[in-house]
Amino acid sequence: MTDTAFGDAAGSLATRKHANEWGLFLALVSCVTLAPFAAAPLVSHVIPQDSSALYVYAALVFLGANFHVASTGWFYTDPEMRSHFRARPVRYIVVPCLLVSGSAATFYFVDRALLPYFVISFLCWQLWHYQKQNIGLLSFIAAGTDGAPLSIWERRTLALAAFAGILGLFSILQMGPPYLAAAFLRFHSVGMALYCLVPVAFCIAVVNNPALRANRIRLLFFLITALFFFPTFVFSDSTSALAGYAIAHGLQYLVFMGFVSASKGKTTVSLIKLLAIATFGGIILDRAADARDWLERPYELAIYGAFLGLVMTHFVLDAGIWRLRESFQRNYMRKAFYFVFDRG
C-alpha cells in the first residue's frame, strides 16, 4: 500500500536500502504533521469540554510546545556536538546568554506599554522559524527520494505562505493595544490576498521542476507545507486557526530529535537523556510561560521575558545545528539520517 501511494523516482520501499527506517520516518513525519490540523478544530468545535479526550490534546500541546523547545538542550549532552559548540562560542554560548538576559531585562525595565511590540516581533520570528523547519523537512524528503535540491520556487512558495500566515496571526490572537486592532484586521486581509498567490507560486514550482512532477512523495510534502498556515484564513478562533500548525511544528521536531538521539552508540541512555531533558525543561518553561498571567510585579515580567529568551535561543541554536550546507552539521546529520541520504 505504501509503495503504491508513495512510489517515486527513487524506487519503492521494497527495493531501497534501509527501507524500514525510511518508511518509519515517512510515517511519523506524516502523522505528526497532519494529525494536529484535525485535532485542533475538533477540540474547539466538536469535542465536549468535559471529555477525557482533552487530556490527550493537552499532552499534544505540551509535547508540541515547551517539551520540544527544551529537547534542544540534549545537544549540549552530546560530546560531538558540544565540541562544535566550543569551537563557535558566539552562536552557541554568548548569543543564548544575551537573549535570555536581554529579554528578561527588557521585560523588567521597559515600559509595559511597549512590551506588546516586543512580543509581536517574537511571534513573527516564531512563525518564520516554523516555516524554516518545513523547508528543512522538504529538503530531507528531497534527499531521501530523488536527491535533487529544492528549487528556488519551492522556497519562494513556502516563504510566501509564511509571510501570509504572519500577517494573519495577530487579528486572531487579538493581542496588543486596542488601537492596533484595525491595523491587524487589514493585515489579515492582506495576508489572505497573499495566500491566494501561494497556489500560483506552487504551480510555477511544479511546472519549472521536472523532478518535482515525477516525485509524488516530495510533491505531497510540498503541498502540505505550502498549506501549513492556511487554517489562519479558514477559522476565526485561535485554537482552530493557529494551534494545529504550532503543535505540528513541535511534533515534527521531536521526530527529528528522536532519530538523532537514537543514532548514538548507547541508544537507550541517549533517548532517556532526551526524555528527561525535554520533560523537566518543558515543565520549567511551562511555569515560566505562566508568568504572563501574573504580571503584577517586575520580577514576574522578567521571568516571562527570560522564557521568551529561551525560546528565541531555541530558534538560534536550531538555525545553526541544522545548517547542512556547513560540513560539520552535514556529516553529523548524515550519520543520524543515513537512511535518508543512503538511498541505495
Rosetta blueprint (number, residue, H / E / L):
1 M L
2 T H
3 D H
4 T H
5 A H
6 F H
7 G L
8 D L
9 A L
10 A L
11 G L
12 S L
13 L L
14 A L
15 T L
16 R L
17 K L
18 H L
19 A H
20 N H
21 E H
22 W H
23 G H
24 L H
25 F H
26 L H
27 A H
28 L H
29 V H
30 S H
31 C H
32 V H
33 T H
34 L H
35 A H
36 P H
37 F H
38 A H
39 A H
40 A H
41 P H
42 L H
43 V H
44 S H
45 H H
46 V L
47 I L
48 P L
49 Q L
50 D L
51 S L
52 S L
53 A H
54 L H
55 Y H
56 V H
57 Y H
58 A H
59 A H
60 L H
61 V H
62 F H
63 L H
64 G H
65 A H
66 N H
67 F H
68 H H
69 V H
70 A H
71 S H
72 T H
73 G H
74 W H
75 F H
76 Y H
77 T H
78 D L
79 P H
80 E H
81 M H
82 R H
83 S H
84 H H
85 F H
86 R H
87 A H
88 R L
89 P H
90 V H
91 R H
92 Y H
93 I H
94 V H
95 V H
96 P H
97 C H
98 L H
99 L H
100 V H
101 S H
102 G H
103 S H
104 A H
105 A H
106 T H
107 F H
108 Y H
109 F H
110 V L
111 D L
112 R H
113 A H
114 L H
115 L H
116 P H
117 Y H
118 F H
119 V H
120 I H
121 S H
122 F H
123 L H
124 C H
125 W H
126 Q H
127 L H
128 W H
129 H H
130 Y H
131 Q H
132 K H
133 Q H
134 N H
135 I H
136 G H
137 L H
138 L H
139 S H
140 F H
141 I H
142 A H
143 A H
144 G H
145 T L
146 D L
147 G L
148 A L
149 P L
150 L L
151 S L
152 I H
153 W H
154 E H
155 R H
156 R H
157 T H
158 L H
159 A H
160 L H
161 A H
162 A H
163 F H
164 A H
165 G H
166 I H
167 L H
168 G H
169 L H
170 F H
171 S H
172 I H
173 L H
174 Q L
175 M L
176 G L
177 P L
178 P H
179 Y H
180 L H
181 A H
182 A H
183 A H
184 F H
185 L H
186 R H
187 F H
188 H H
189 S H
190 V H
191 G H
192 M H
193 A H
194 L H
195 Y H
196 C L
197 L L
198 V H
199 P H
200 V H
201 A H
202 F H
203 C H
204 I H
205 A H
206 V H
207 V H
208 N H
209 N L
210 P H
211 A H
212 L H
213 R H
214 A H
215 N L
216 R H
217 I H
218 R H
219 L H
220 L H
221 F H
222 F H
223 L H
224 I H
225 T H
226 A H
227 L L
228 F L
229 F L
230 F H
231 P H
232 T H
233 F H
234 V L
235 F L
236 S L
237 D L
238 S H
239 T H
240 S H
241 A H
242 L H
243 A H
244 G H
245 Y H
246 A H
247 I H
248 A H
249 H H
250 G H
251 L H
252 Q H
253 Y H
254 L H
255 V H
256 F H
257 M H
258 G H
259 F H
260 V H
261 S H
262 A H
263 S L
264 K L
265 G L
266 K L
267 T H
268 T H
269 V H
270 S H
271 L H
272 I H
273 K H
274 L H
275 L H
276 A H
277 I H
278 A H
279 T H
280 F H
281 G H
282 G H
283 I H
284 I H
285 L H
286 D H
287 R H
288 A H
289 A H
290 D L
291 A H
292 R H
293 D H
294 W H
295 L L
296 E L
297 R L
298 P H
299 Y H
300 E H
301 L H
302 A H
303 I H
304 Y H
305 G H
306 A H
307 F H
308 L H
309 G H
310 L H
311 V H
312 M H
313 T H
314 H H
315 F H
316 V H
317 L H
318 D H
319 A H
320 G H
321 I H
322 W L
323 R L
324 L L
325 R L
326 E L
327 S H
328 F H
329 Q H
330 R H
331 N H
332 Y H
333 M H
334 R H
335 K H
336 A H
337 F L
338 Y H
339 F H
340 V H
341 F H
342 D L
343 R L
344 G L
